[in-house]
């Protein structure tokens, strides 16, 4: 603007100068056109993008809340599964202990049965009844001792063996 007054040699205090009024109004129009152009080219797209970002952030918050809720539920389910696995592990340990004790019982029962058979063979079928009864009493006592030692464990099959063996006697 200062250049205009310097080149044109006009007085800025003169309000009746039509050319000056035109130049000033055209300068204002150019400034307004520039602002409108910047608004349509830059500001409007930035507002649209900020609205989209705002919507995406709202969606992100919603999804994040759902993820957190599902993770919490998953943690509870995981703890439940862990407890069930611990219970199953304990049960399996008890089964393994029970199986090993049952195997031990079978071995001891076989020893007693082998002892009975060998002594009965040694006595022969023509031996006196008191000696046979004494052998049967010893075997029954050994089986009762075996049963008393293992009483705390679940050994149902042992009872079947004992009763079937004693029935045969």
C-alpha positions as CSV (number, residue, x, y, z in Angstrom):
1,X,0.0,0.0,0.0
2,X,2.8,2.4,0.8
3,X,4.3,1.6,-2.6
4,X,1.0,2.8,-4.2
5,X,1.1,6.2,-2.5
6,X,4.8,6.5,-3.3
7,X,4.5,5.7,-7.0
8,X,1.2,7.5,-7.6
9,X,2.2,10.6,-5.6
10,X,-1.2,10.8,-4.1
11,X,-2.2,12.0,-0.7
12,X,-3.7,9.3,1.6
13,X,-5.6,12.0,3.5
14,X,-7.6,12.9,0.4
15,X,-11.0,11.0,0.7
16,X,-12.4,12.1,-2.6
17,X,-10.0,10.2,-4.8
18,X,-12.1,7.6,-6.7
19,X,-9.1,5.6,-7.9
20,X,-7.9,5.2,-4.3
21,X,-11.3,4.0,-3.2
22,X,-11.3,1.5,-6.1
23,X,-7.9,0.2,-5.2
24,X,-8.7,-0.2,-1.5
25,X,-12.0,-2.0,-2.3
26,X,-10.3,-4.3,-4.8
27,X,-7.6,-5.0,-2.2
28,X,-10.2,-5.9,0.3
29,X,-12.0,-8.1,-2.3
30,X,-8.7,-9.9,-3.1
31,X,-8.1,-10.5,0.6
32,X,-11.6,-11.9,1.1
33,X,-11.3,-14.1,-2.0
34,X,-8.0,-15.4,-0.7
35,X,-9.6,-16.2,2.7
36,X,-12.6,-18.0,0.9
37,X,-10.2,-20.0,-1.2
38,X,-8.1,-21.0,1.8
39,X,-11.3,-21.9,3.6
40,X,-12.6,-24.1,0.8
41,X,-9.2,-25.7,0.0
42,X,-7.8,-26.2,3.5
43,X,-10.2,-25.5,6.3
44,X,-13.2,-27.5,5.1
45,X,-11.3,-30.7,4.4
46,X,-9.5,-30.4,7.8
47,X,-12.9,-30.1,9.5
48,X,-14.2,-33.2,7.6
49,X,-11.1,-35.1,8.5
50,X,-11.3,-34.1,12.2
51,X,-15.0,-35.3,12.2
52,X,-13.9,-38.6,10.7
53,X,-11.0,-38.9,13.2
54,X,-13.5,-38.1,16.1
55,X,-15.8,-40.9,14.8
56,X,-12.9,-43.3,14.5
57,X,-11.8,-42.5,18.1
58,X,-15.3,-43.1,19.4
59,X,-15.4,-46.5,17.6
60,X,-11.9,-47.3,18.9
61,X,-12.9,-46.5,22.5
62,X,-16.0,-48.8,22.1
63,X,-13.9,-51.6,20.6
64,X,-11.2,-51.2,23.3
65,X,-13.8,-51.5,26.0
66,X,-15.2,-54.7,24.4
67,X,-11.7,-56.1,24.2
68,X,-11.0,-55.3,27.8
69,X,-14.3,-56.9,28.9
70,X,-13.5,-60.0,26.8
71,X,-10.0,-60.2,28.3
72,X,-11.4,-60.0,31.8
73,X,-13.9,-62.8,30.9
74,X,-11.1,-64.8,29.4
75,X,-9.0,-64.4,32.6
76,X,-11.9,-65.7,34.6
77,X,-12.4,-68.7,32.3
78,X,-8.6,-69.3,32.3
79,X,-8.6,-69.4,36.1
80,X,-11.6,-71.8,36.0
81,X,-9.7,-74.1,33.6
82,X,-6.6,-73.9,35.6
83,X,-8.5,-75.0,38.7
84,X,-10.0,-77.8,36.8
85,X,-6.6,-78.9,35.5
86,X,-5.2,-78.8,39.1
87,X,-8.1,-81.0,40.3
88,X,-7.5,-83.4,37.4
89,X,-3.8,-83.5,38.1
90,X,-4.6,-84.4,41.8
91,X,-7.0,-87.1,40.6
92,X,-4.4,-88.5,38.2
93,X,-1.8,-88.5,40.9
94,X,-4.2,-90.5,43.2
95,X,-4.9,-92.9,40.4
96,X,-1.2,-93.5,39.7
97,X,-0.6,-94.0,43.4
98,X,-3.6,-96.4,43.5
99,X,-2.4,-98.3,40.5
100,X,1.1,-98.7,41.9
101,X,-0.3,-99.9,45.2
102,X,-2.7,-102.3,43.4
103,X,0.3,-103.7,41.5
104,X,2.2,-104.1,44.8
105,X,-0.9,-105.9,46.3
106,X,-1.0,-108.2,43.3
107,X,2.7,-109.1,43.8
108,X,2.2,-109.8,47.5
109,X,-0.9,-111.8,46.9
110,X,0.9,-113.9,44.3
111,X,3.7,-114.6,46.8
112,X,1.2,-115.7,49.4
113,X,-0.6,-117.9,46.8
114,X,2.7,-119.4,45.6
115,X,3.6,-120.1,49.2
116,X,0.2,-121.8,49.8
117,X,0.5,-123.9,46.7
118,X,4.0,-125.0,47.4
119,X,3.2,-125.9,51.0
120,X,0.0,-127.7,50.0
121,X,1.9,-129.6,47.4
122,X,4.5,-130.5,50.0
123,X,1.8,-131.7,52.3
124,X,0.2,-133.8,49.6
125,X,-3.5,-134.6,49.3
126,X,-3.3,-137.4,51.9
127,X,-2.1,-135.2,54.7
128,X,-4.0,-134.9,57.8
129,X,-6.8,-132.3,58.0
130,X,-5.3,-130.4,61.0
131,X,-2.1,-129.7,59.0
132,X,-4.2,-128.4,56.1
133,X,-6.3,-126.3,58.4
134,X,-3.1,-124.9,60.0
135,X,-1.9,-123.9,56.5
136,X,-5.2,-122.4,55.6
137,X,-5.1,-120.4,58.9
138,X,-1.6,-119.1,58.1
139,X,-2.6,-118.1,54.6
140,X,-5.7,-116.3,55.9
141,X,-3.7,-114.6,58.5
142,X,-1.1,-113.4,55.9
143,X,-4.0,-112.2,53.7
144,X,-5.6,-110.4,56.6
145,X,-2.2,-108.7,57.4
146,X,-1.9,-107.7,53.7
147,X,-5.4,-106.3,53.7
148,X,-4.8,-104.4,57.0
149,X,-1.7,-102.7,55.6
150,X,-3.5,-101.5,52.4
151,X,-6.8,-100.7,54.1
152,X,-6.5,-97.0,53.5
153,X,-6.4,-97.3,49.8
154,X,-9.2,-98.2,47.4
155,X,-8.5,-101.8,46.6
156,X,-11.8,-103.4,45.7
157,X,-10.3,-105.9,43.4
158,X,-8.2,-107.2,46.3
159,X,-11.3,-108.1,48.2
160,X,-12.6,-110.1,45.2
161,X,-9.3,-112.0,45.1
162,X,-9.3,-112.7,48.8
163,X,-12.9,-113.9,48.9
164,X,-12.6,-116.0,45.8
165,X,-9.3,-117.5,47.1
166,X,-10.8,-118.2,50.5
167,X,-13.9,-119.7,48.8
168,X,-11.7,-122.1,46.9
169,X,-10.0,-123.2,50.2
